[in-house]
Amino acid sequence: MSRPKFEAPPSPEAPDAPGAPGETDPDAPPACVMSFNAADASGAGGSGGDVATITAMGAHPLPVITAILMRDTAEVFESQALEPDTIVEQARSILEDVTISAWKVGFLGSAEGVSAVAEVLSDYPDVPLVAHLPAITWFDDEDDLQAYLESFRDLILPAAEVLVGSQQALGELLLPDWDNERAPSARELAVAAAEKGTPYVLVTGIALPPSRGAQPGEPGSEGWMDNVLASPQGAITGEKFERFDTSFVGAGDTLSAALASLLAAGQDLHLAVGEALNFLDQSLDAGFRPGMGGVVPDRFFWALPEEDPEGEAGAEGEDTAPARGPGLPADGEPPPKRRMH
């Protein structure tokens, strides 16, 4: 399918950077994003996925480990939560030294881990928080799962600016007693989230029914998914993408970490959502399968050399060096300034 090319525009002014509003300070350091997430040895999601995504977006990651996932690229077998004091100490040690511009919250390990992270977040109410709820399938005890979801609802959502997750996962969190045959809409999920203090939800994986007269491969034809940013007043923005005929690992962590990075740079939420969805779509399109399980997003798709469709060298005198993404200088050139995509 045809996709818009993901490019790297000049970065917005970093928070507290000198200069007039709207100007770019080329000497400003990258914005710092603190991520609370589980260690994931597959590198697809969790803390490793956050680090890759935040770095690819031009920000600096500050990963705080909340749990350890035992998994491969096909499934999670179990998780081991870290002690709450260990989580808090990791975060506070770096927060006493570094100024952050955004939070990203992923899987926090346990209800006690949720409480520990919420304690840290409460001291920084003005820093934007992107909360991601993955599809949690690895809890053996249903009571532990429900305790985790209840803590997440009561302690994380009041601090979050936007909650990111699939339609199914957000439905289980926000509307656990939903008994309608149809899935809850993005607006209905947003209303439930607002009751807990989160003003926006970014709902992914909404299956679209085929539109009459739509041609194969076009929006409205069979196999398209919607991704919608919504408030209690209704849908605000979003993107429709053709569903990939494969299984991915780490898509939600990629989207939420990308969004947190863009908010850290000061971008407006509705614009940041569109760019984060575009980044995710192309990361998935360039994804690879390192094992026998799912496909891992390639967050550095933009850094790969562009292929010559003709297979021919450039004309005499023409620069034929491979195209490089942001942060990858041509031979003999000094590294460019860091940019936020």
Buried (B, 14 or more C-beta within 10 A) or exposed (E): EEEEEBEBEEBBBBBEBEEEEEEBBEEBEBBBBBBBBBBBEBBBBBBBBBBBBBBBBBBBBBBBBBBBBEBBBEEBEEBEBBEBEBBBEBBBEBBEEEEBBBBBBBBBBBBBBBBBBBBBBEEBEEBBBBBBBBEBEBBEEEEBBEBBBBBBBBBBBBBBBBBBBBBBBBBBBBBEEBEEEEBBBBBBBBBBBBEBEBBBBBBBBBEBEEEEEBEEEEBBBBEBBBBBBBBBEEBBBBBBBBEBEEEBBBBBBBBBBBBBBBBBBBBEBEEBBBBBBBBBBBBBBBBEBBEEBBBBBBBBBBBBEEEEEEEEEEEEEEEEEEEBBBBBEEEEEEEBBBBBB
